[in-house]
Amino acid sequence: MISFFNEFISYLLLVIIMAAVAVCGVFTGKKLRDNKDAKAAAQTKAEE
């Protein structure tokens, strides 16, 4: 029974770490995209 809990906790930690990496990736991607859009908007305004 202890072996089951050890494996369960091991997989639970793995899933939590993977979810944290995914969330960080989403926020980083959103920030990079917002910066790119702002730069493109500033360049478009400068051309006008």
PDB file of N, CA, C, O and CB in Angstrom:
ATOM      1  N   MET A   1       0.824  -1.194   0.000  1.00  0.00           N
ATOM      2  CA  MET A   1       0.000   0.000   0.000  1.00  0.00           C
ATOM      3  C   MET A   1       0.867   1.255   0.000  1.00  0.00           C
ATOM      4  O   MET A   1       0.542   2.240  -0.663  1.00  0.00           O
ATOM      5  CB  MET A   1      -0.937   0.000   1.206  1.00  0.00           C
ATOM      6  N   ILE A   2       1.957   1.217   0.736  1.00  0.00           N
ATOM      7  CA  ILE A   2       2.860   2.374   0.783  1.00  0.00           C
ATOM      8  C   ILE A   2       3.472   2.614  -0.591  1.00  0.00           C
ATOM      9  O   ILE A   2       3.673   3.758  -1.000  1.00  0.00           O
ATOM     10  CB  ILE A   2       3.974   2.163   1.839  1.00  0.00           C
ATOM     11  N   SER A   3       3.764   1.538  -1.291  1.00  0.00           N
ATOM     12  CA  SER A   3       4.324   1.657  -2.636  1.00  0.00           C
ATOM     13  C   SER A   3       3.348   2.395  -3.564  1.00  0.00           C
ATOM     14  O   SER A   3       3.759   3.222  -4.378  1.00  0.00           O
ATOM     15  CB  SER A   3       4.656   0.258  -3.206  1.00  0.00           C
ATOM     16  N   PHE A   4       2.064   2.089  -3.433  1.00  0.00           N
ATOM     17  CA  PHE A   4       1.044   2.760  -4.239  1.00  0.00           C
ATOM     18  C   PHE A   4       1.052   4.262  -3.973  1.00  0.00           C
ATOM     19  O   PHE A   4       1.020   5.058  -4.912  1.00  0.00           O
ATOM     20  CB  PHE A   4      -0.350   2.175  -3.945  1.00  0.00           C
ATOM     21  N   PHE A   5       1.093   4.652  -2.712  1.00  0.00           N
ATOM     22  CA  PHE A   5       1.091   6.075  -2.372  1.00  0.00           C
ATOM     23  C   PHE A   5       2.359   6.769  -2.853  1.00  0.00           C
ATOM     24  O   PHE A   5       2.315   7.919  -3.289  1.00  0.00           O
ATOM     25  CB  PHE A   5       0.941   6.257  -0.868  1.00  0.00           C
ATOM     26  N   ASN A   6       3.487   6.069  -2.774  1.00  0.00           N
ATOM     27  CA  ASN A   6       4.725   6.652  -3.273  1.00  0.00           C
ATOM     28  C   ASN A   6       4.651   6.917  -4.771  1.00  0.00           C
ATOM     29  O   ASN A   6       5.057   7.980  -5.240  1.00  0.00           O
ATOM     30  CB  ASN A   6       5.900   5.739  -2.964  1.00  0.00           C
ATOM     31  N   GLU A   7       4.135   5.955  -5.513  1.00  0.00           N
ATOM     32  CA  GLU A   7       3.986   6.136  -6.957  1.00  0.00           C
ATOM     33  C   GLU A   7       2.966   7.231  -7.271  1.00  0.00           C
ATOM     34  O   GLU A   7       3.173   8.037  -8.178  1.00  0.00           O
ATOM     35  CB  GLU A   7       3.565   4.815  -7.619  1.00  0.00           C
ATOM     36  N   PHE A   8       1.884   7.255  -6.531  1.00  0.00           N
ATOM     37  CA  PHE A   8       0.853   8.274  -6.738  1.00  0.00           C
ATOM     38  C   PHE A   8       1.414   9.672  -6.507  1.00  0.00           C
ATOM     39  O   PHE A   8       1.185  10.580  -7.307  1.00  0.00           O
ATOM     40  CB  PHE A   8      -0.341   8.025  -5.807  1.00  0.00           C
ATOM     41  N   ILE A   9       2.145   9.840  -5.417  1.00  0.00           N
ATOM     42  CA  ILE A   9       2.730  11.143  -5.109  1.00  0.00           C
ATOM     43  C   ILE A   9       3.773  11.518  -6.160  1.00  0.00           C
ATOM     44  O   ILE A   9       3.882  12.683  -6.544  1.00  0.00           O
ATOM     45  CB  ILE A   9       3.365  11.136  -3.702  1.00  0.00           C
ATOM     46  N   SER A  10       4.527  10.543  -6.618  1.00  0.00           N
ATOM     47  CA  SER A  10       5.536  10.789  -7.644  1.00  0.00           C
ATOM     48  C   SER A  10       4.885  11.305  -8.928  1.00  0.00           C
ATOM     49  O   SER A  10       5.335  12.299  -9.497  1.00  0.00           O
ATOM     50  CB  SER A  10       6.338   9.505  -7.930  1.00  0.00           C
ATOM     51  N   TYR A  11       3.833  10.635  -9.381  1.00  0.00           N
ATOM     52  CA  TYR A  11       3.140  11.074 -10.591  1.00  0.00           C
ATOM     53  C   TYR A  11       2.416  12.398 -10.381  1.00  0.00           C
ATOM     54  O   TYR A  11       2.346  13.219 -11.296  1.00  0.00           O
ATOM     55  CB  TYR A  11       2.150  10.012 -11.043  1.00  0.00           C
ATOM     56  N   LEU A  12       1.882  12.608  -9.190  1.00  0.00           N
ATOM     57  CA  LEU A  12       1.206  13.863  -8.892  1.00  0.00           C
ATOM     58  C   LEU A  12       2.186  15.034  -8.979  1.00  0.00           C
ATOM     59  O   LEU A  12       1.862  16.075  -9.550  1.00  0.00           O
ATOM     60  CB  LEU A  12       0.560  13.808  -7.497  1.00  0.00           C
ATOM     61  N   LEU A  13       3.370  14.864  -8.421  1.00  0.00           N
ATOM     62  CA  LEU A  13       4.389  15.908  -8.519  1.00  0.00           C
ATOM     63  C   LEU A  13       4.799  16.152  -9.970  1.00  0.00           C
ATOM     64  O   LEU A  13       5.005  17.297 -10.372  1.00  0.00           O
ATOM     65  CB  LEU A  13       5.616  15.531  -7.686  1.00  0.00           C
ATOM     66  N   LEU A  14       4.915  15.100 -10.740  1.00  0.00           N
ATOM     67  CA  LEU A  14       5.261  15.227 -12.150  1.00  0.00           C
ATOM     68  C   LEU A  14       4.202  16.020 -12.908  1.00  0.00           C
ATOM     69  O   LEU A  14       4.530  16.886 -13.719  1.00  0.00           O
ATOM     70  CB  LEU A  14       5.434  13.849 -12.779  1.00  0.00           C
ATOM     71  N   VAL A  15       2.948  15.724 -12.644  1.00  0.00           N
ATOM     72  CA  VAL A  15       1.856  16.439 -13.311  1.00  0.00           C
ATOM     73  C   VAL A  15       1.838  17.909 -12.894  1.00  0.00           C
ATOM     74  O   VAL A  15       1.607  18.788 -13.725  1.00  0.00           O
ATOM     75  CB  VAL A  15       0.500  15.779 -12.987  1.00  0.00           C
ATOM     76  N   ILE A  16       2.077  18.174 -11.630  1.00  0.00           N
ATOM     77  CA  ILE A  16       2.102  19.561 -11.148  1.00  0.00           C
ATOM     78  C   ILE A  16       3.238  20.331 -11.807  1.00  0.00           C
ATOM     79  O   ILE A  16       3.050  21.475 -12.220  1.00  0.00           O
ATOM     80  CB  ILE A  16       2.251  19.603  -9.613  1.00  0.00           C
ATOM     81  N   ILE A  17       4.408  19.721 -11.910  1.00  0.00           N
ATOM     82  CA  ILE A  17       5.546  20.381 -12.550  1.00  0.00           C
ATOM     83  C   ILE A  17       5.254  20.631 -14.027  1.00  0.00           C
ATOM     84  O   ILE A  17       5.555  21.710 -14.539  1.00  0.00           O
ATOM     85  CB  ILE A  17       6.826  19.532 -12.393  1.00  0.00           C
ATOM     86  N   MET A  18       4.679  19.666 -14.710  1.00  0.00           N
ATOM     87  CA  MET A  18       4.357  19.841 -16.126  1.00  0.00           C
ATOM     88  C   MET A  18       3.309  20.929 -16.324  1.00  0.00           C
ATOM     89  O   MET A  18       3.393  21.703 -17.277  1.00  0.00           O
ATOM     90  CB  MET A  18       3.863  18.525 -16.725  1.00  0.00           C
ATOM     91  N   ALA A  19       2.339  20.993 -15.446  1.00  0.00           N
ATOM     92  CA  ALA A  19       1.322  22.041 -15.543  1.00  0.00           C
ATOM     93  C   ALA A  19       1.941  23.413 -15.296  1.00  0.00           C
ATOM     94  O   ALA A  19       1.589  24.382 -15.969  1.00  0.00           O
ATOM     95  CB  ALA A  19       0.181  21.784 -14.541  1.00  0.00           C
ATOM     96  N   ALA A  20       2.848  23.498 -14.349  1.00  0.00           N
ATOM     97  CA  ALA A  20       3.512  24.776 -14.063  1.00  0.00           C
ATOM     98  C   ALA A  20       4.335  25.235 -15.265  1.00  0.00           C
ATOM     99  O   ALA A  20       4.332  26.420 -15.597  1.00  0.00           O
ATOM    100  CB  ALA A  20       4.415  24.652 -12.816  1.00  0.00           C
ATOM    101  N   VAL A  21       5.029  24.324 -15.909  1.00  0.00           N
ATOM    102  CA  VAL A  21       5.806  24.671 -17.102  1.00  0.00           C
ATOM    103  C   VAL A  21       4.881  25.128 -18.224  1.00  0.00           C
ATOM    104  O   VAL A  21       5.197  26.081 -18.937  1.00  0.00           O
ATOM    105  CB  VAL A  21       6.657  23.471 -17.568  1.00  0.00           C
ATOM    106  N   ALA A  22       3.753  24.464 -18.385  1.00  0.00           N
ATOM    107  CA  ALA A  22       2.795  24.854 -19.419  1.00  0.00           C
ATOM    108  C   ALA A  22       2.226  26.241 -19.152  1.00  0.00           C
ATOM    109  O   ALA A  22       2.104  27.049 -20.073  1.00  0.00           O
ATOM    110  CB  ALA A  22       1.662  23.833 -19.506  1.00  0.00           C
ATOM    111  N   VAL A  23       1.881  26.522 -17.912  1.00  0.00           N
ATOM    112  CA  VAL A  23       1.337  27.840 -17.557  1.00  0.00           C
ATOM    113  C   VAL A  23       2.380  28.923 -17.801  1.00  0.00           C
ATOM    114  O   VAL A  23       2.063  29.984 -18.337  1.00  0.00           O
ATOM    115  CB  VAL A  23       0.875  27.865 -16.079  1.00  0.00           C
ATOM    116  N   CYS A  24       3.621  28.659 -17.409  1.00  0.00           N
ATOM    117  CA  CYS A  24       4.690  29.637 -17.658  1.00  0.00           C
ATOM    118  C   CYS A  24       4.875  29.861 -19.155  1.00  0.00           C
ATOM    119  O   CYS A  24       5.104  30.991 -19.585  1.00  0.00           O
ATOM    120  CB  CYS A  24       6.018  29.166 -17.024  1.00  0.00           C
ATOM    121  N   GLY A  25       4.782  28.824 -19.935  1.00  0.00           N
ATOM    122  CA  GLY A  25       4.903  28.950 -21.384  1.00  0.00           C
ATOM    123  C   GLY A  25       3.789  29.793 -21.980  1.00  0.00           C
ATOM    124  O   GLY A  25       4.028  30.598 -22.880  1.00  0.00           O
ATOM    125  N   VAL A  26       2.587  29.614 -21.488  1.00  0.00           N
ATOM    126  CA  VAL A  26       1.457  30.393 -21.987  1.00  0.00           C
ATOM    127  C   VAL A  26       1.637  31.870 -21.658  1.00  0.00           C
ATOM    128  O   VAL A  26       1.445  32.727 -22.522  1.00  0.00           O
ATOM    129  CB  VAL A  26       0.138  29.873 -21.393  1.00  0.00           C
ATOM    130  N   PHE A  27       2.007  32.175 -20.410  1.00  0.00           N
ATOM    131  CA  PHE A  27       2.181  33.577 -20.024  1.00  0.00           C
ATOM    132  C   PHE A  27       3.360  34.214 -20.754  1.00  0.00           C
ATOM    133  O   PHE A  27       3.284  35.378 -21.148  1.00  0.00           O
ATOM    134  CB  PHE A  27       2.382  33.690 -18.512  1.00  0.00           C
ATOM    135  N   THR A  28       4.450  33.465 -20.939  1.00  0.00           N
ATOM    136  CA  THR A  28       5.597  33.994 -21.669  1.00  0.00           C
ATOM    137  C   THR A  28       5.234  34.249 -23.125  1.00  0.00           C
ATOM    138  O   THR A  28       5.598  35.285 -23.682  1.00  0.00           O
ATOM    139  CB  THR A  28       6.786  33.029 -21.579  1.00  0.00           C
ATOM    140  N   GLY A  29       4.528  33.327 -23.740  1.00  0.00           N
ATOM    141  CA  GLY A  29       4.100  33.508 -25.124  1.00  0.00           C
ATOM    142  C   GLY A  29       3.170  34.693 -25.281  1.00  0.00           C
ATOM    143  O   GLY A  29       3.279  35.442 -26.252  1.00  0.00           O
ATOM    144  N   LYS A  30       2.261  34.873 -24.344  1.00  0.00           N
ATOM    145  CA  LYS A  30       1.347  36.018 -24.416  1.00  0.00           C
ATOM    146  C   LYS A  30       2.104  37.325 -24.285  1.00  0.00           C
ATOM    147  O   LYS A  30       1.823  38.283 -25.004  1.00  0.00           O
ATOM    148  CB  LYS A  30       0.277  35.924 -23.326  1.00  0.00           C
ATOM    149  N   LYS A  31       3.072  37.369 -23.363  1.00  0.00           N
ATOM    150  CA  LYS A  31       3.849  38.590 -23.170  1.00  0.00           C
ATOM    151  C   LYS A  31       4.662  38.917 -24.422  1.00  0.00           C
ATOM    152  O   LYS A  31       4.707  40.068 -24.854  1.00  0.00           O
ATOM    153  CB  LYS A  31       4.778  38.449 -21.952  1.00  0.00           C
ATOM    154  N   LEU A  32       5.303  37.899 -25.000  1.00  0.00           N
ATOM    155  CA  LEU A  32       6.080  38.125 -26.208  1.00  0.00           C
ATOM    156  C   LEU A  32       5.197  38.594 -27.366  1.00  0.00           C
ATOM    157  O   LEU A  32       5.586  39.474 -28.133  1.00  0.00           O
ATOM    158  CB  LEU A  32       6.822  36.853 -26.597  1.00  0.00           C
ATOM    159  N   ARG A  33       4.023  38.007 -27.483  1.00  0.00           N
ATOM    160  CA  ARG A  33       3.115  38.400 -28.573  1.00  0.00           C
ATOM    161  C   ARG A  33       2.614  39.822 -28.374  1.00  0.00           C
ATOM    162  O   ARG A  33       2.520  40.584 -29.336  1.00  0.00           O
ATOM    163  CB  ARG A  33       1.922  37.431 -28.662  1.00  0.00           C
ATOM    164  N   ASP A  34       2.289  40.189 -27.132  1.00  0.00           N
ATOM    165  CA  ASP A  34       1.842  41.556 -26.855  1.00  0.00           C
ATOM    166  C   ASP A  34       2.936  42.562 -27.191  1.00  0.00           C
ATOM    167  O   ASP A  34       2.660  43.619 -27.758  1.00  0.00           O
ATOM    168  CB  ASP A  34       1.427  41.699 -25.382  1.00  0.00           C
ATOM    169  N   ASN A  35       4.186  42.228 -26.839  1.00  0.00           N
ATOM    170  CA  ASN A  35       5.300  43.116 -27.172  1.00  0.00           C
ATOM    171  C   ASN A  35       5.467  43.262 -28.679  1.00  0.00           C
ATOM    172  O   ASN A  35       5.719  44.359 -29.177  1.00  0.00           O
ATOM    173  CB  ASN A  35       6.594  42.596 -26.555  1.00  0.00           C
ATOM    174  N   LYS A  36       5.328  42.170 -29.392  1.00  0.00           N
ATOM    175  CA  LYS A  36       5.463  42.208 -30.853  1.00  0.00           C
ATOM    176  C   LYS A  36       4.340  43.034 -31.475  1.00  0.00           C
ATOM    177  O   LYS A  36       4.581  43.818 -32.393  1.00  0.00           O
ATOM    178  CB  LYS A  36       5.457  40.777 -31.436  1.00  0.00           C
ATOM    179  N   ASP A  37       3.117  42.861 -30.980  1.00  0.00           N
ATOM    180  CA  ASP A  37       1.985  43.637 -31.497  1.00  0.00           C
ATOM    181  C   ASP A  37       2.153  45.120 -31.201  1.00  0.00           C
ATOM    182  O   ASP A  37       1.835  45.957 -32.046  1.00  0.00           O
ATOM    183  CB  ASP A  37       0.670  43.131 -30.896  1.00  0.00           C
ATOM    184  N   ALA A  38       2.649  45.459 -30.014  1.00  0.00           N
ATOM    185  CA  ALA A  38       2.850  46.870 -29.659  1.00  0.00           C
ATOM    186  C   ALA A  38       3.928  47.485 -30.542  1.00  0.00           C
ATOM    187  O   ALA A  38       3.799  48.631 -30.975  1.00  0.00           O
ATOM    188  CB  ALA A  38       3.236  47.012 -28.167  1.00  0.00           C
ATOM    189  N   LYS A  39       4.980  46.736 -30.809  1.00  0.00           N
ATOM    190  CA  LYS A  39       6.052  47.241 -31.659  1.00  0.00           C
ATOM    191  C   LYS A  39       5.538  47.459 -33.087  1.00  0.00           C
ATOM    192  O   LYS A  39       5.881  48.453 -33.727  1.00  0.00           O
ATOM    193  CB  LYS A  39       7.250  46.264 -31.657  1.00  0.00           C
ATOM    194  N   ALA A  40       4.721  46.532 -33.581  1.00  0.00           N
ATOM    195  CA  ALA A  40       4.166  46.667 -34.930  1.00  0.00           C
ATOM    196  C   ALA A  40       3.205  47.847 -35.001  1.00  0.00           C
ATOM    197  O   ALA A  40       3.180  48.561 -36.003  1.00  0.00           O
ATOM    198  CB  ALA A  40       3.447  45.373 -35.352  1.00  0.00           C
ATOM    199  N   ALA A  41       2.421  48.058 -33.959  1.00  0.00           N
ATOM    200  CA  ALA A  41       1.492  49.186 -33.938  1.00  0.00           C
ATOM    201  C   ALA A  41       2.248  50.507 -33.911  1.00  0.00           C
ATOM    202  O   ALA A  41       1.854  51.462 -34.580  1.00  0.00           O
ATOM    203  CB  ALA A  41       0.554  49.089 -32.729  1.00  0.00           C
ATOM    204  N   ALA A  42       3.330  50.569 -33.142  1.00  0.00           N
ATOM    205  CA  ALA A  42       4.137  51.789 -33.082  1.00  0.00           C
ATOM    206  C   ALA A  42       4.792  52.065 -34.424  1.00  0.00           C
ATOM    207  O   ALA A  42       4.893  53.219 -34.841  1.00  0.00           O
ATOM    208  CB  ALA A  42       5.207  51.679 -31.985  1.00  0.00           C
ATOM    209  N   GLN A  43       5.233  51.028 -35.098  1.00  0.00           N
ATOM    210  CA  GLN A  43       5.865  51.199 -36.403  1.00  0.00           C
ATOM    211  C   GLN A  43       4.826  51.659 -37.428  1.00  0.00           C
ATOM    212  O   GLN A  43       5.133  52.485 -38.288  1.00  0.00           O
ATOM    213  CB  GLN A  43       6.538  49.880 -36.863  1.00  0.00           C
ATOM    214  N   THR A  44       3.618  51.141 -37.346  1.00  0.00           N
ATOM    215  CA  THR A  44       2.560  51.535 -38.279  1.00  0.00           C
ATOM    216  C   THR A  44       2.183  53.007 -38.069  1.00  0.00           C
ATOM    217  O   THR A  44       1.965  53.738 -39.035  1.00  0.00           O
ATOM    218  CB  THR A  44       1.315  50.628 -38.103  1.00  0.00           C
ATOM    219  N   LYS A  45       2.108  53.434 -36.811  1.00  0.00           N
ATOM    220  CA  LYS A  45       1.795  54.830 -36.519  1.00  0.00           C
ATOM    221  C   LYS A  45       2.903  55.751 -37.004  1.00  0.00           C
ATOM    222  O   LYS A  45       2.634  56.851 -37.486  1.00  0.00           O
ATOM    223  CB  LYS A  45       1.571  55.024 -35.021  1.00  0.00           C
ATOM    224  N   ALA A  46       4.149  55.304 -36.879  1.00  0.00           N
ATOM    225  CA  ALA A  46       5.282  56.126 -37.296  1.00  0.00           C
ATOM    226  C   ALA A  46       5.294  56.289 -38.811  1.00  0.00           C
ATOM    227  O   ALA A  46       5.733  57.326 -39.308  1.00  0.00           O
ATOM    228  CB  ALA A  46       6.604  55.508 -36.815  1.00  0.00           C
ATOM    229  N   GLU A  47       4.829  55.302 -39.548  1.00  0.00           N
ATOM    230  CA  GLU A  47       4.798  55.371 -41.006  1.00  0.00           C
ATOM    231  C   GLU A  47       3.699  56.308 -41.517  1.00  0.00           C
ATOM    232  O   GLU A  47       3.796  56.836 -42.624  1.00  0.00           O
ATOM    233  CB  GLU A  47       4.598  53.978 -41.586  1.00  0.00           C
ATOM    234  N   GLU A  48       2.675  56.508 -40.725  1.00  0.00           N
ATOM    235  CA  GLU A  48       1.549  57.335 -41.173  1.00  0.00           C
ATOM    236  C   GLU A  48       1.832  58.794 -41.109  1.00  0.00           C
ATOM    237  O   GLU A  48       0.974  59.605 -41.456  1.00  0.00           O
ATOM    238  CB  GLU A  48       0.345  57.048 -40.367  1.00  0.00           C
TER     239      GLU A  48
END
